[in-house]
Amino acid sequence: MQYVVLQVILKEKLWGTGSGNLTSLESTINAQAAKGYRLHTITTSSSGSKGLGGGDRIQATMVFESLT
């Protein structure tokens, strides 16, 4: 089996909850699916804040498994 490991940094919204750029995560997953991989595992961790107005960062690490 072949695997691909990718990381995406998500920036939290300044106000409210949730990520301000979930489309980056979605695009990464869809791009790998188009190449014949499926998402095997995903983990997230906080990677700190960029200060006032910067929002917190969340690091998403994904392992994709080849379907072929």
N, CA, C, O and CB atoms as a CASP TS submission, in Angstrom:
PFRMAT TS
TARGET T0000
AUTHOR 0000-0000-0000
METHOD Language model
MODEL 1
PARENT N/A
ATOM      1  N   MET     1       0.836  -1.193   0.000  1.00  0.00           N
ATOM      2  CA  MET     1       0.000   0.000   0.000  1.00  0.00           C
ATOM      3  C   MET     1       0.870   1.241   0.000  1.00  0.00           C
ATOM      4  O   MET     1       1.966   1.243   0.560  1.00  0.00           O
ATOM      5  CB  MET     1      -0.945   0.006   1.209  1.00  0.00           C
ATOM      6  N   GLN     2       0.382   2.285  -0.623  1.00  0.00           N
ATOM      7  CA  GLN     2       1.072   3.568  -0.636  1.00  0.00           C
ATOM      8  C   GLN     2       0.257   4.584   0.154  1.00  0.00           C
ATOM      9  O   GLN     2      -0.974   4.586   0.125  1.00  0.00           O
ATOM     10  CB  GLN     2       1.306   4.060  -2.089  1.00  0.00           C
ATOM     11  N   TYR     3       0.986   5.447   0.863  1.00  0.00           N
ATOM     12  CA  TYR     3       0.344   6.473   1.682  1.00  0.00           C
ATOM     13  C   TYR     3       0.938   7.836   1.354  1.00  0.00           C
ATOM     14  O   TYR     3       2.091   7.940   0.934  1.00  0.00           O
ATOM     15  CB  TYR     3       0.504   6.157   3.189  1.00  0.00           C
ATOM     16  N   VAL     4       0.140   8.873   1.551  1.00  0.00           N
ATOM     17  CA  VAL     4       0.576  10.254   1.433  1.00  0.00           C
ATOM     18  C   VAL     4       0.178  10.948   2.723  1.00  0.00           C
ATOM     19  O   VAL     4      -0.948  10.793   3.195  1.00  0.00           O
ATOM     20  CB  VAL     4      -0.049  10.964   0.171  1.00  0.00           C
ATOM     21  N   VAL     5       1.110  11.720   3.301  1.00  0.00           N
ATOM     22  CA  VAL     5       0.829  12.471   4.523  1.00  0.00           C
ATOM     23  C   VAL     5       0.904  13.957   4.185  1.00  0.00           C
ATOM     24  O   VAL     5       1.902  14.426   3.636  1.00  0.00           O
ATOM     25  CB  VAL     5       1.834  12.095   5.676  1.00  0.00           C
ATOM     26  N   LEU     6      -0.153  14.692   4.514  1.00  0.00           N
ATOM     27  CA  LEU     6      -0.214  16.124   4.244  1.00  0.00           C
ATOM     28  C   LEU     6      -0.659  16.874   5.489  1.00  0.00           C
ATOM     29  O   LEU     6      -1.379  16.338   6.332  1.00  0.00           O
ATOM     30  CB  LEU     6      -1.164  16.417   3.073  1.00  0.00           C
ATOM     31  N   GLN     7      -0.216  18.133   5.593  1.00  0.00           N
ATOM     32  CA  GLN     7      -0.653  18.990   6.685  1.00  0.00           C
ATOM     33  C   GLN     7      -1.266  20.256   6.102  1.00  0.00           C
ATOM     34  O   GLN     7      -0.782  20.801   5.110  1.00  0.00           O
ATOM     35  CB  GLN     7       0.528  19.331   7.637  1.00  0.00           C
ATOM     36  N   VAL     8      -2.348  20.713   6.744  1.00  0.00           N
ATOM     37  CA  VAL     8      -3.008  21.957   6.380  1.00  0.00           C
ATOM     38  C   VAL     8      -3.148  22.777   7.649  1.00  0.00           C
ATOM     39  O   VAL     8      -3.553  22.254   8.688  1.00  0.00           O
ATOM     40  CB  VAL     8      -4.400  21.702   5.701  1.00  0.00           C
ATOM     41  N   ILE     9      -2.814  24.064   7.573  1.00  0.00           N
ATOM     42  CA  ILE     9      -2.962  24.953   8.708  1.00  0.00           C
ATOM     43  C   ILE     9      -4.270  25.720   8.534  1.00  0.00           C
ATOM     44  O   ILE     9      -4.479  26.399   7.529  1.00  0.00           O
ATOM     45  CB  ILE     9      -1.741  25.923   8.837  1.00  0.00           C
ATOM     46  N   LEU    10      -5.141  25.598   9.528  1.00  0.00           N
ATOM     47  CA  LEU    10      -6.434  26.282   9.507  1.00  0.00           C
ATOM     48  C   LEU    10      -6.386  27.454  10.470  1.00  0.00           C
ATOM     49  O   LEU    10      -5.924  27.314  11.602  1.00  0.00           O
ATOM     50  CB  LEU    10      -7.591  25.312   9.876  1.00  0.00           C
ATOM     51  N   LYS    11      -6.859  28.599  10.030  1.00  0.00           N
ATOM     52  CA  LYS    11      -6.892  29.789  10.873  1.00  0.00           C
ATOM     53  C   LYS    11      -8.284  29.938  11.456  1.00  0.00           C
ATOM     54  O   LYS    11      -9.277  29.926  10.728  1.00  0.00           O
ATOM     55  CB  LYS    11      -6.488  31.059  10.075  1.00  0.00           C
ATOM     56  N   GLU    12      -8.352  30.077  12.779  1.00  0.00           N
ATOM     57  CA  GLU    12      -9.639  30.289  13.438  1.00  0.00           C
ATOM     58  C   GLU    12     -10.183  31.666  13.084  1.00  0.00           C
ATOM     59  O   GLU    12      -9.417  32.603  12.858  1.00  0.00           O
ATOM     60  CB  GLU    12      -9.504  30.138  14.970  1.00  0.00           C
ATOM     61  N   LYS    13     -11.496  31.786  13.037  1.00  0.00           N
ATOM     62  CA  LYS    13     -12.124  33.077  12.804  1.00  0.00           C
ATOM     63  C   LYS    13     -11.791  34.019  13.949  1.00  0.00           C
ATOM     64  O   LYS    13     -11.601  33.588  15.086  1.00  0.00           O
ATOM     65  CB  LYS    13     -13.650  32.926  12.648  1.00  0.00           C
ATOM     66  N   LEU    14     -11.722  35.293  13.646  1.00  0.00           N
ATOM     67  CA  LEU    14     -11.465  36.295  14.668  1.00  0.00           C
ATOM     68  C   LEU    14     -12.628  36.362  15.646  1.00  0.00           C
ATOM     69  O   LEU    14     -12.422  36.423  16.858  1.00  0.00           O
ATOM     70  CB  LEU    14     -11.220  37.667  14.030  1.00  0.00           C
ATOM     71  N   TRP    15     -13.853  36.352  15.120  1.00  0.00           N
ATOM     72  CA  TRP    15     -15.041  36.352  15.966  1.00  0.00           C
ATOM     73  C   TRP    15     -15.851  35.107  15.681  1.00  0.00           C
ATOM     74  O   TRP    15     -15.935  34.654  14.539  1.00  0.00           O
ATOM     75  CB  TRP    15     -15.893  37.622  15.739  1.00  0.00           C
ATOM     76  N   GLY    16     -16.441  34.559  16.716  1.00  0.00           N
ATOM     77  CA  GLY    16     -17.237  33.352  16.557  1.00  0.00           C
ATOM     78  C   GLY    16     -16.377  32.110  16.705  1.00  0.00           C
ATOM     79  O   GLY    16     -15.251  32.170  17.200  1.00  0.00           O
ATOM     80  N   THR    17     -16.919  30.993  16.271  1.00  0.00           N
ATOM     81  CA  THR    17     -16.208  29.728  16.402  1.00  0.00           C
ATOM     82  C   THR    17     -16.029  29.099  15.033  1.00  0.00           C
ATOM     83  O   THR    17     -16.690  29.480  14.067  1.00  0.00           O
ATOM     84  CB  THR    17     -16.959  28.768  17.345  1.00  0.00           C
ATOM     85  N   GLY    18     -15.146  28.152  14.964  1.00  0.00           N
ATOM     86  CA  GLY    18     -14.913  27.425  13.729  1.00  0.00           C
ATOM     87  C   GLY    18     -13.773  28.013  12.929  1.00  0.00           C
ATOM     88  O   GLY    18     -13.220  29.057  13.276  1.00  0.00           O
ATOM     89  N   SER    19     -13.436  27.339  11.874  1.00  0.00           N
ATOM     90  CA  SER    19     -12.306  27.748  11.040  1.00  0.00           C
ATOM     91  C   SER    19     -12.762  28.716   9.967  1.00  0.00           C
ATOM     92  O   SER    19     -13.872  28.606   9.444  1.00  0.00           O
ATOM     93  CB  SER    19     -11.632  26.527  10.401  1.00  0.00           C
ATOM     94  N   GLY    20     -11.903  29.657   9.646  1.00  0.00           N
ATOM     95  CA  GLY    20     -12.211  30.608   8.593  1.00  0.00           C
ATOM     96  C   GLY    20     -11.851  30.096   7.214  1.00  0.00           C
ATOM     97  O   GLY    20     -12.180  30.745   6.221  1.00  0.00           O
ATOM     98  N   ASN    21     -11.182  28.947   7.117  1.00  0.00           N
ATOM     99  CA  ASN    21     -10.767  28.458   5.797  1.00  0.00           C
ATOM    100  C   ASN    21     -10.924  26.946   5.655  1.00  0.00           C
ATOM    101  O   ASN    21      -9.990  26.254   5.251  1.00  0.00           O
ATOM    102  CB  ASN    21      -9.324  28.842   5.535  1.00  0.00           C
ATOM    103  N   LEU    22     -12.085  26.450   5.982  1.00  0.00           N
ATOM    104  CA  LEU    22     -12.340  25.012   5.813  1.00  0.00           C
ATOM    105  C   LEU    22     -12.280  24.602   4.346  1.00  0.00           C
ATOM    106  O   LEU    22     -12.103  23.423   4.041  1.00  0.00           O
ATOM    107  CB  LEU    22     -13.706  24.640   6.399  1.00  0.00           C
ATOM    108  N   THR    23     -12.422  25.552   3.446  1.00  0.00           N
ATOM    109  CA  THR    23     -12.334  25.205   2.024  1.00  0.00           C
ATOM    110  C   THR    23     -10.934  24.708   1.663  1.00  0.00           C
ATOM    111  O   THR    23     -10.789  23.909   0.738  1.00  0.00           O
ATOM    112  CB  THR    23     -12.702  26.420   1.155  1.00  0.00           C
ATOM    113  N   SER    24      -9.892  25.169   2.381  1.00  0.00           N
ATOM    114  CA  SER    24      -8.528  24.665   2.145  1.00  0.00           C
ATOM    115  C   SER    24      -8.446  23.179   2.485  1.00  0.00           C
ATOM    116  O   SER    24      -7.836  22.398   1.755  1.00  0.00           O
ATOM    117  CB  SER    24      -7.494  25.463   2.984  1.00  0.00           C
ATOM    118  N   LEU    25      -9.055  22.806   3.582  1.00  0.00           N
ATOM    119  CA  LEU    25      -9.074  21.401   3.996  1.00  0.00           C
ATOM    120  C   LEU    25      -9.860  20.566   2.981  1.00  0.00           C
ATOM    121  O   LEU    25      -9.419  19.493   2.572  1.00  0.00           O
ATOM    122  CB  LEU    25      -9.692  21.255   5.414  1.00  0.00           C
ATOM    123  N   GLU    26     -11.010  21.066   2.589  1.00  0.00           N
ATOM    124  CA  GLU    26     -11.853  20.369   1.618  1.00  0.00           C
ATOM    125  C   GLU    26     -11.124  20.208   0.278  1.00  0.00           C
ATOM    126  O   GLU    26     -11.184  19.144  -0.338  1.00  0.00           O
ATOM    127  CB  GLU    26     -13.178  21.131   1.417  1.00  0.00           C
ATOM    128  N   SER    27     -10.445  21.252  -0.165  1.00  0.00           N
ATOM    129  CA  SER    27      -9.713  21.192  -1.431  1.00  0.00           C
ATOM    130  C   SER    27      -8.595  20.162  -1.394  1.00  0.00           C
ATOM    131  O   SER    27      -8.374  19.443  -2.368  1.00  0.00           O
ATOM    132  CB  SER    27      -9.141  22.554  -1.769  1.00  0.00           C
ATOM    133  N   THR    28      -7.891  20.091  -0.271  1.00  0.00           N
ATOM    134  CA  THR    28      -6.808  19.122  -0.114  1.00  0.00           C
ATOM    135  C   THR    28      -7.339  17.701  -0.177  1.00  0.00           C
ATOM    136  O   THR    28      -6.767  16.851  -0.859  1.00  0.00           O
ATOM    137  CB  THR    28      -6.071  19.349   1.207  1.00  0.00           C
ATOM    138  N   ILE    29      -8.425  17.440   0.526  1.00  0.00           N
ATOM    139  CA  ILE    29      -9.031  16.098   0.528  1.00  0.00           C
ATOM    140  C   ILE    29      -9.527  15.734  -0.867  1.00  0.00           C
ATOM    141  O   ILE    29      -9.295  14.618  -1.332  1.00  0.00           O
ATOM    142  CB  ILE    29     -10.198  16.026   1.543  1.00  0.00           C
ATOM    143  N   ASN    30     -10.206  16.661  -1.538  1.00  0.00           N
ATOM    144  CA  ASN    30     -10.730  16.390  -2.880  1.00  0.00           C
ATOM    145  C   ASN    30      -9.620  16.184  -3.904  1.00  0.00           C
ATOM    146  O   ASN    30      -9.753  15.358  -4.808  1.00  0.00           O
ATOM    147  CB  ASN    30     -11.628  17.529  -3.326  1.00  0.00           C
ATOM    148  N   ALA    31      -8.527  16.930  -3.767  1.00  0.00           N
ATOM    149  CA  ALA    31      -7.399  16.771  -4.693  1.00  0.00           C
ATOM    150  C   ALA    31      -6.788  15.379  -4.570  1.00  0.00           C
ATOM    151  O   ALA    31      -6.435  14.768  -5.579  1.00  0.00           O
ATOM    152  CB  ALA    31      -6.327  17.844  -4.427  1.00  0.00           C
ATOM    153  N   GLN    32      -6.661  14.877  -3.354  1.00  0.00           N
ATOM    154  CA  GLN    32      -6.102  13.545  -3.152  1.00  0.00           C
ATOM    155  C   GLN    32      -7.081  12.469  -3.631  1.00  0.00           C
ATOM    156  O   GLN    32      -6.665  11.448  -4.179  1.00  0.00           O
ATOM    157  CB  GLN    32      -5.754  13.328  -1.670  1.00  0.00           C
ATOM    158  N   ALA    33      -8.363  12.699  -3.426  1.00  0.00           N
ATOM    159  CA  ALA    33      -9.373  11.742  -3.905  1.00  0.00           C
ATOM    160  C   ALA    33      -9.324  11.635  -5.435  1.00  0.00           C
ATOM    161  O   ALA    33      -9.482  10.549  -5.991  1.00  0.00           O
ATOM    162  CB  ALA    33     -10.796  12.171  -3.440  1.00  0.00           C
ATOM    163  N   ALA    34      -9.105  12.757  -6.100  1.00  0.00           N
ATOM    164  CA  ALA    34      -9.009  12.764  -7.563  1.00  0.00           C
ATOM    165  C   ALA    34      -7.788  11.996  -8.053  1.00  0.00           C
ATOM    166  O   ALA    34      -7.769  11.507  -9.183  1.00  0.00           O
ATOM    167  CB  ALA    34      -8.958  14.197  -8.081  1.00  0.00           C
ATOM    168  N   LYS    35      -6.768  11.891  -7.201  1.00  0.00           N
ATOM    169  CA  LYS    35      -5.549  11.145  -7.544  1.00  0.00           C
ATOM    170  C   LYS    35      -5.644   9.670  -7.173  1.00  0.00           C
ATOM    171  O   LYS    35      -4.688   8.922  -7.376  1.00  0.00           O
ATOM    172  CB  LYS    35      -4.347  11.763  -6.851  1.00  0.00           C
ATOM    173  N   GLY    36      -6.783   9.240  -6.632  1.00  0.00           N
ATOM    174  CA  GLY    36      -6.966   7.832  -6.301  1.00  0.00           C
ATOM    175  C   GLY    36      -6.618   7.478  -4.860  1.00  0.00           C
ATOM    176  O   GLY    36      -6.306   6.324  -4.564  1.00  0.00           O
ATOM    177  N   TYR    37      -6.668   8.456  -3.966  1.00  0.00           N
ATOM    178  CA  TYR    37      -6.402   8.214  -2.546  1.00  0.00           C
ATOM    179  C   TYR    37      -7.662   8.471  -1.737  1.00  0.00           C
ATOM    180  O   TYR    37      -8.504   9.285  -2.117  1.00  0.00           O
ATOM    181  CB  TYR    37      -5.244   9.106  -2.040  1.00  0.00           C
ATOM    182  N   ARG    38      -7.780   7.769  -0.621  1.00  0.00           N
ATOM    183  CA  ARG    38      -8.880   8.046   0.299  1.00  0.00           C
ATOM    184  C   ARG    38      -8.282   8.443   1.642  1.00  0.00           C
ATOM    185  O   ARG    38      -7.178   8.034   1.999  1.00  0.00           O
ATOM    186  CB  ARG    38      -9.831   6.807   0.447  1.00  0.00           C
ATOM    187  N   LEU    39      -9.039   9.248   2.373  1.00  0.00           N
ATOM    188  CA  LEU    39      -8.586   9.704   3.682  1.00  0.00           C
ATOM    189  C   LEU    39      -8.598   8.530   4.650  1.00  0.00           C
ATOM    190  O   LEU    39      -9.643   7.923   4.882  1.00  0.00           O
ATOM    191  CB  LEU    39      -9.476  10.862   4.209  1.00  0.00           C
ATOM    192  N   HIS    40      -7.463   8.217   5.202  1.00  0.00           N
ATOM    193  CA  HIS    40      -7.308   7.100   6.133  1.00  0.00           C
ATOM    194  C   HIS    40      -7.417   7.591   7.576  1.00  0.00           C
ATOM    195  O   HIS    40      -8.140   7.008   8.384  1.00  0.00           O
ATOM    196  CB  HIS    40      -5.955   6.390   5.908  1.00  0.00           C
ATOM    197  N   THR    41      -6.688   8.676   7.895  1.00  0.00           N
ATOM    198  CA  THR    41      -6.649   9.203   9.260  1.00  0.00           C
ATOM    199  C   THR    41      -6.494  10.712   9.210  1.00  0.00           C
ATOM    200  O   THR    41      -5.827  11.243   8.322  1.00  0.00           O
ATOM    201  CB  THR    41      -5.495   8.563  10.075  1.00  0.00           C
ATOM    202  N   ILE    42      -7.112  11.407  10.165  1.00  0.00           N
ATOM    203  CA  ILE    42      -6.899  12.844  10.306  1.00  0.00           C
ATOM    204  C   ILE    42      -6.772  13.158  11.791  1.00  0.00           C
ATOM    205  O   ILE    42      -7.545  12.663  12.610  1.00  0.00           O
ATOM    206  CB  ILE    42      -8.064  13.663   9.651  1.00  0.00           C
ATOM    207  N   THR    43      -5.791  13.985  12.126  1.00  0.00           N
ATOM    208  CA  THR    43      -5.631  14.454  13.499  1.00  0.00           C
ATOM    209  C   THR    43      -5.477  15.967  13.460  1.00  0.00           C
ATOM    210  O   THR    43      -5.033  16.531  12.460  1.00  0.00           O
ATOM    211  CB  THR    43      -4.401  13.776  14.201  1.00  0.00           C
ATOM    212  N   THR    44      -5.843  16.611  14.543  1.00  0.00           N
ATOM    213  CA  THR    44      -5.696  18.059  14.638  1.00  0.00           C
ATOM    214  C   THR    44      -4.990  18.421  15.931  1.00  0.00           C
ATOM    215  O   THR    44      -5.093  17.717  16.935  1.00  0.00           O
ATOM    216  CB  THR    44      -7.065  18.758  14.557  1.00  0.00           C
ATOM    217  N   SER    45      -4.274  19.529  15.885  1.00  0.00           N
ATOM    218  CA  SER    45      -3.639  20.049  17.090  1.00  0.00           C
ATOM    219  C   SER    45      -3.544  21.559  16.969  1.00  0.00           C
ATOM    220  O   SER    45      -3.474  22.103  15.866  1.00  0.00           O
ATOM    221  CB  SER    45      -2.233  19.418  17.310  1.00  0.00           C
ATOM    222  N   SER    46      -3.543  22.225  18.102  1.00  0.00           N
ATOM    223  CA  SER    46      -3.400  23.671  18.120  1.00  0.00           C
ATOM    224  C   SER    46      -1.945  24.020  17.885  1.00  0.00           C
ATOM    225  O   SER    46      -1.049  23.455  18.512  1.00  0.00           O
ATOM    226  CB  SER    46      -3.904  24.268  19.454  1.00  0.00           C
ATOM    227  N   SER    47      -1.715  24.964  16.969  1.00  0.00           N
ATOM    228  CA  SER    47      -0.337  25.354  16.698  1.00  0.00           C
ATOM    229  C   SER    47      -0.081  26.802  17.092  1.00  0.00           C
ATOM    230  O   SER    47       0.840  27.439  16.582  1.00  0.00           O
ATOM    231  CB  SER    47      -0.010  25.149  15.225  1.00  0.00           C
ATOM    232  N   GLY    48      -0.899  27.315  17.998  1.00  0.00           N
ATOM    233  CA  GLY    48      -0.643  28.633  18.562  1.00  0.00           C
ATOM    234  C   GLY    48      -1.385  29.761  17.886  1.00  0.00           C
ATOM    235  O   GLY    48      -2.069  29.576  16.880  1.00  0.00           O
ATOM    236  N   SER    49      -1.230  30.933  18.468  1.00  0.00           N
ATOM    237  CA  SER    49      -1.893  32.144  18.012  1.00  0.00           C
ATOM    238  C   SER    49      -0.886  33.062  17.343  1.00  0.00           C
ATOM    239  O   SER    49       0.304  33.040  17.657  1.00  0.00           O
ATOM    240  CB  SER    49      -2.585  32.862  19.181  1.00  0.00           C
ATOM    241  N   LYS    50      -1.368  33.845  16.441  1.00  0.00           N
ATOM    242  CA  LYS    50      -0.522  34.828  15.771  1.00  0.00           C
ATOM    243  C   LYS    50      -0.738  36.229  16.344  1.00  0.00           C
ATOM    244  O   LYS    50      -0.414  37.224  15.695  1.00  0.00           O
ATOM    245  CB  LYS    50      -0.799  34.827  14.265  1.00  0.00           C
ATOM    246  N   GLY    51      -1.282  36.307  17.553  1.00  0.00           N
ATOM    247  CA  GLY    51      -1.435  37.600  18.210  1.00  0.00           C
ATOM    248  C   GLY    51      -2.776  38.254  17.953  1.00  0.00           C
ATOM    249  O   GLY    51      -3.688  37.644  17.394  1.00  0.00           O
ATOM    250  N   LEU    52      -2.882  39.490  18.363  1.00  0.00           N
ATOM    251  CA  LEU    52      -4.122  40.250  18.279  1.00  0.00           C
ATOM    252  C   LEU    52      -4.643  40.295  16.846  1.00  0.00           C
ATOM    253  O   LEU    52      -3.942  40.731  15.932  1.00  0.00           O
ATOM    254  CB  LEU    52      -3.913  41.668  18.809  1.00  0.00           C
ATOM    255  N   GLY    53      -5.865  39.845  16.666  1.00  0.00           N
ATOM    256  CA  GLY    53      -6.480  39.872  15.348  1.00  0.00           C
ATOM    257  C   GLY    53      -6.019  38.766  14.411  1.00  0.00           C
ATOM    258  O   GLY    53      -6.515  38.653  13.290  1.00  0.00           O
ATOM    259  N   GLY    54      -5.081  37.955  14.859  1.00  0.00           N
ATOM    260  CA  GLY    54      -4.542  36.919  13.986  1.00  0.00           C
ATOM    261  C   GLY    54      -5.283  35.611  14.058  1.00  0.00           C
ATOM    262  O   GLY    54      -5.221  34.812  13.123  1.00  0.00           O
ATOM    263  N   GLY    55      -5.985  35.375  15.152  1.00  0.00           N
ATOM    264  CA  GLY    55      -6.695  34.113  15.318  1.00  0.00           C
ATOM    265  C   GLY    55      -5.759  32.964  15.601  1.00  0.00           C
ATOM    266  O   GLY    55      -4.581  33.009  15.248  1.00  0.00           O
ATOM    267  N   ASP    56      -6.283  31.936  16.239  1.00  0.00           N
ATOM    268  CA  ASP    56      -5.491  30.744  16.533  1.00  0.00           C
ATOM    269  C   ASP    56      -5.322  29.910  15.270  1.00  0.00           C
ATOM    270  O   ASP    56      -6.091  30.027  14.316  1.00  0.00           O
ATOM    271  CB  ASP    56      -6.152  29.906  17.652  1.00  0.00           C
ATOM    272  N   ARG    57      -4.292  29.061  15.291  1.00  0.00           N
ATOM    273  CA  ARG    57      -4.035  28.172  14.172  1.00  0.00           C
ATOM    274  C   ARG    57      -4.277  26.737  14.618  1.00  0.00           C
ATOM    275  O   ARG    57      -3.923  26.349  15.732  1.00  0.00           O
ATOM    276  CB  ARG    57      -2.591  28.351  13.634  1.00  0.00           C
ATOM    277  N   ILE    58      -4.879  25.964  13.739  1.00  0.00           N
ATOM    278  CA  ILE    58      -5.082  24.535  13.975  1.00  0.00           C
ATOM    279  C   ILE    58      -4.368  23.795  12.856  1.00  0.00           C
ATOM    280  O   ILE    58      -4.555  24.100  11.678  1.00  0.00           O
ATOM    281  CB  ILE    58      -6.616  24.157  14.033  1.00  0.00           C
ATOM    282  N   GLN    59      -3.560  22.832  13.226  1.00  0.00           N
ATOM    283  CA  GLN    59      -2.819  22.037  12.249  1.00  0.00           C
ATOM    284  C   GLN    59      -3.553  20.723  12.051  1.00  0.00           C
ATOM    285  O   GLN    59      -3.744  19.962  13.000  1.00  0.00           O
ATOM    286  CB  GLN    59      -1.346  21.793  12.709  1.00  0.00           C
ATOM    287  N   ALA    60      -3.963  20.456  10.823  1.00  0.00           N
ATOM    288  CA  ALA    60      -4.622  19.197  10.483  1.00  0.00           C
ATOM    289  C   ALA    60      -3.620  18.329   9.730  1.00  0.00           C
ATOM    290  O   ALA    60      -3.110  18.727   8.683  1.00  0.00           O
ATOM    291  CB  ALA    60      -5.917  19.439   9.629  1.00  0.00           C
ATOM    292  N   THR    61      -3.341  17.145  10.264  1.00  0.00           N
ATOM    293  CA  THR    61      -2.441  16.191   9.612  1.00  0.00           C
ATOM    294  C   THR    61      -3.288  15.042   9.093  1.00  0.00           C
ATOM    295  O   THR    61      -4.027  14.407   9.846  1.00  0.00           O
ATOM    296  CB  THR    61      -1.324  15.676  10.597  1.00  0.00           C
ATOM    297  N   MET    62      -3.171  14.781   7.788  1.00  0.00           N
ATOM    298  CA  MET    62      -3.999  13.759   7.160  1.00  0.00           C
ATOM    299  C   MET    62      -3.129  12.686   6.516  1.00  0.00           C
ATOM    300  O   MET    62      -2.095  12.979   5.915  1.00  0.00           O
ATOM    301  CB  MET    62      -4.931  14.387   6.116  1.00  0.00           C
ATOM    302  N   VAL    63      -3.565  11.448   6.652  1.00  0.00           N
ATOM    303  CA  VAL    63      -2.906  10.323   5.992  1.00  0.00           C
ATOM    304  C   VAL    63      -3.891   9.792   4.961  1.00  0.00           C
ATOM    305  O   VAL    63      -5.020   9.427   5.289  1.00  0.00           O
ATOM    306  CB  VAL    63      -2.471   9.196   7.024  1.00  0.00           C
ATOM    307  N   PHE    64      -3.445   9.756   3.713  1.00  0.00           N
ATOM    308  CA  PHE    64      -4.259   9.236   2.622  1.00  0.00           C
ATOM    309  C   PHE    64      -3.709   7.895   2.181  1.00  0.00           C
ATOM    310  O   PHE    64      -2.495   7.697   2.126  1.00  0.00           O
ATOM    311  CB  PHE    64      -4.299  10.224   1.439  1.00  0.00           C
ATOM    312  N   GLU    65      -4.603   6.980   1.869  1.00  0.00           N
ATOM    313  CA  GLU    65      -4.248   5.623   1.451  1.00  0.00           C
ATOM    314  C   GLU    65      -4.603   5.442  -0.018  1.00  0.00           C
ATOM    315  O   GLU    65      -5.692   5.818  -0.452  1.00  0.00           O
ATOM    316  CB  GLU    65      -4.973   4.559   2.326  1.00  0.00           C
ATOM    317  N   SER    66      -3.689   4.869  -0.776  1.00  0.00           N
ATOM    318  CA  SER    66      -3.931   4.620  -2.185  1.00  0.00           C
ATOM    319  C   SER    66      -5.006   3.564  -2.370  1.00  0.00           C
ATOM    320  O   SER    66      -5.032   2.559  -1.659  1.00  0.00           O
ATOM    321  CB  SER    66      -2.646   4.194  -2.879  1.00  0.00           C
ATOM    322  N   LEU    67      -5.880   3.795  -3.317  1.00  0.00           N
ATOM    323  CA  LEU    67      -6.940   2.826  -3.618  1.00  0.00           C
ATOM    324  C   LEU    67      -6.489   1.789  -4.634  1.00  0.00           C
ATOM    325  O   LEU    67      -7.201   0.815  -4.879  1.00  0.00           O
ATOM    326  CB  LEU    67      -8.178   3.543  -4.135  1.00  0.00           C
ATOM    327  N   THR    68      -5.334   1.981  -5.219  1.00  0.00           N
ATOM    328  CA  THR    68      -4.875   1.045  -6.240  1.00  0.00           C
ATOM    329  C   THR    68      -3.780   0.155  -5.708  1.00  0.00           C
ATOM    330  O   THR    68      -3.271  -0.699  -6.434  1.00  0.00           O
ATOM    331  CB  THR    68      -4.387   1.788  -7.468  1.00  0.00           C
TER
END
